[in-house]
Amino acid sequence: MKMTLDIDAKKVEEAMAAYGVETKTEVIDLALRELLRKKAVDRLLGSIGRLPDVITNAELEAPEKRHLNRARRR
């Protein structure tokens, strides 16, 4: 898709040099992919609090206390 954009030329050149890309199209594509990746990571991290309790290493090592520890956390 072709379009006309008003983008800070210094920032484009700096990003191209920092990430080793050769064209403006590549650096803009990289930036868009990174924005989308960051949003996906944020969504994933936001959902972590909704996962059920996961057994801890200490609970695995002391199975006789596992049920007591889980009950205390709730």
PAVEXKE-442091 format. One line per 8 residues: for each residue x, y, z of N, C-alpha, C, O. Coordinates in steps of 0.001 Angstrom, whole numbers, padded with zeros to 6 digits, m for minus. Last residue first. Example, Ala and Ser with C-alpha at 12.3 -4.5 7.8 and 13.67 -1.06 7.14 Angstrom:
# residues 2
012850/m002250/007080/013670/m001060/007140/012900/000030/007870/013409/001138/008039 ~ 013190/m005690/007800/012300/m004500/007800/013200/m003300/007800/014236/m003319/008465 $
# end
This chain:
# residues 74
m006195/m018637/049688/m007540/m018230/049211/m008245/m017394/050189/m009375/m016974/049941 ~ m003903/m019420/050965/m003819/m018377/049929/m005181/m017876/049502/m005286/m016761/048991 ~ m004683/m021536/052620/m004322/m020257/053225/m004308/m019114/052215/m004653/m017979/052547 ~ m005002/m023614/050786/m006177/m023118/051511/m005896/m021763/052116/m006781/m020907/052132 ~ m002372/m024068/050008/m003338/m023587/049015/m004565/m023000/049698/m005110/m021997/049238 ~ m001294/m025035/052438/m000791/m023793/051830/m001785/m023227/050828/m002015/m022018/050806 ~ m002739/m027439/052770/m002809/m026368/053777/m002380/m025044/053177/m003043/m024029/053389 ~ m001974/m028931/050544/m003377/m028533/050694/m003540/m027425/051724/m004398/m026558/051562 $
000851/m029249/051004/000306/m028633/049801/m001116/m028121/050010/m001413/m026974/049675 ~ 002114/m030637/052937/001625/m029304/053302/000905/m028618/052145/000400/m027507/052308 ~ 002948/m032958/051728/002052/m033096/052879/001469/m031754/053313/000439/m031723/053986 ~ 004770/m032156/049734/003393/m032485/049352/002449/m032622/050530/001245/m032421/050363 ~ 007122/m030305/049370/006498/m030682/050638/005034/m031030/050381/004145/m030273/050772 ~ 007800/m029760/046759/008799/m030402/047605/008236/m030861/048939/008825/m031730/049582 ~ 005541/m028455/045839/005940/m029721/045227/006911/m030493/046118/006848/m031718/046214 ~ 005611/m026167/047395/004506/m027110/047571/004837/m028466/046960/004458/m029505/047501 $
007893/m024962/046335/007885/m025358/047749/006768/m026372/048013/006959/m027326/048768 ~ 007007/m024388/043750/008081/m025349/043935/008106/m025853/045379/008318/m027042/045616 ~ 003372/m024175/043634/004721/m023625/043744/005738/m024740/043927/005384/m025882/044218 ~ 000724/m024483/041333/001462/m025051/042454/002886/m024511/042460/003524/m024405/041413 ~ m001235/m021711/040544/m000298/m022720/040062/000494/m023209/041266/000886/m022414/042120 ~ m004581/m020712/040478/m003339/m020838/041239/m002500/m021979/040698/m003001/m023071/040431 ~ m005742/m019822/037130/m005883/m020457/038451/m004534/m020533/039152/m003483/m020435/038519 ~ m005511/m016533/035705/m005212/m017956/035664/m005404/m018555/037055/m005242/m017855/038054 $
m005778/m013853/035862/m007013/m014625/035785/m006773/m016121/035707/m007725/m016899/035648 ~ m003325/m012701/035743/m004034/m012648/037016/m005303/m013477/037025/m005844/m013772/038090 ~ m002755/m012909/033006/m002097/m013798/033965/m002827/m013818/035294/m002934/m014876/035913 ~ m003756/m011040/031304/m004605/m012194/031580/m004002/m013124/032624/m004678/m014044/033084 ~ m001762/m009201/031003/m002991/m008790/031672/m003881/m009962/032035/m004673/m009878/032974 ~ 000056/m010595/029462/000395/m010306/030857/m000836/m009880/031649/m000938/m010171/032841 ~ m001430/m010572/027043/m001073/m011826/027694/m000760/m011601/029168/m001253/m012332/030028 ~ m001537/m007835/026468/m002775/m008592/026649/m002508/m009892/027389/m003279/m010273/028270 $
001228/m007313/026236/000437/m006636/027272/m000869/m007377/027540/m001271/m007535/028693 ~ 001776/m008858/023972/002418/m009190/025246/001646/m008553/026396/001433/m009194/027425 ~ 000265/m007445/022075/m000044/m008853/022342/000556/m009291/023680/m000088/m010016/024439 ~ 001607/m004987/022112/000200/m005039/022527/m000198/m006469/022864/m000921/m006694/023834 ~ 004087/m005805/021096/003999/m005244/022445/002569/m005302/022954/002344/m005634/024118 ~ 003338/m006545/018505/003893/m007549/019414/003781/m007080/020859/003424/m007858/021744 ~ 002552/m004050/017488/001563/m005129/017594/002042/m006229/018538/001243/m006788/019290 ~ 005027/m002722/017589/003866/m002186/018301/002814/m003268/018514/002250/m003384/019602 $
006542/m004386/015885/006901/m004274/017299/005751/m003701/018128/005522/m004147/019253 ~ 005269/m003952/013434/005300/m005302/014004/005607/m005254/015501/005009/m005988/016288 ~ 005815/m001194/013125/004438/m001663/013249/004374/m003057/013866/003528/m003320/014721 ~ 008633/m001265/012912/007989/m000508/013987/006547/m000978/014201/006112/m001141/015341 ~ 008951/m002781/010566/009491/m003256/011838/008794/m002560/013011/008415/m003208/013986 ~ 007782/m001018/008715/007202/m002344/008917/007664/m002925/010256/006863/m003497/010995 ~ 009617/001072/008945/008219/001309/009321/007507/m000019/009556/006716/m000140/010491 ~ 011908/m000189/007999/011903/000330/009365/010468/000610/009833/010151/000402/011004 $
011152/m000873/005354/011523/m001910/006321/011430/m001406/007757/010932/m002113/008634 ~ 010760/001675/004231/009646/000722/004293/009931/m000357/005334/009047/m000716/006112 ~ 013305/002688/004285/012292/003301/005142/011100/002371/005295/010500/002290/006368 ~ 015896/000168/004277/014906/001044/003639/013932/001601/004666/013765/001059/005758 ~ 017658/m001356/005791/018188/m000540/004693/017184/000413/004070/017576/001371/003403 ~ 018345/m001858/009270/017502/m002029/008092/017928/m001022/007037/018487/000029/007350 ~ 019572/m001825/011802/020254/m002393/010649/019362/m002683/009456/019594/m003639/008716 ~ 018632/m000546/013987/018120/m001890/013730/018696/m002527/012468/018336/m003650/012116 $
019961/001913/013982/019922/001119/015212/019519/m000329/014954/020007/m001239/015624 ~ 019477/002908/011395/020843/002589/011811/020846/001649/013021/021635/000707/013079 ~ 016693/003230/011503/017293/002397/010454/018702/001966/010854/019078/000807/010677 ~ 016479/005048/013617/015920/003697/013755/016519/002752/012718/016818/001598/013028 ~ 017708/007275/012424/018245/006713/013667/017756/005273/013865/018532/004392/014235 ~ 015981/007744/010264/017391/007405/010024/018024/006755/011252/018787/005797/011129 ~ 013630/008374/011689/013641/007268/010731/015079/006809/010491/015359/005611/010515 ~ 014433/010616/013120/014026/009413/013839/014047/008195/012922/014439/007106/013342 $
014950/012394/011018/016029/012019/011925/015690/010727/012668/016541/009852/012829 ~ 012391/012722/009866/013451/012057/009098/014609/011602/009989/015190/010544/009749 ~ 009297/012241/011158/010565/012883/011478/011710/012098/010826/011967/010951/011189 ~ 006793/012049/008647/007533/011400/009729/008861/012115/009907/009480/012544/008934 ~ 004001/012075/007070/004892/013120/007571/005568/012557/008819/004997/012582/009909 ~ 003305/010046/004212/003336/010254/005658/004289/011390/005993/005264/011630/005281 ~ 001350/008657/001728/002246/009746/002060/002144/010002/003551/001051/010157/004095 ~ 001356/005280/000521/000737/006425/001181/001803/007467/001463/003000/007183/001436 $
000607/002113/m000882/001378/003351/m000932/000605/004448/m000228/m000616/004551/m000348 ~ 000845/m001170/000000/000000/000000/000000/000891/001233/000000/001816/001351/000804 $
# end
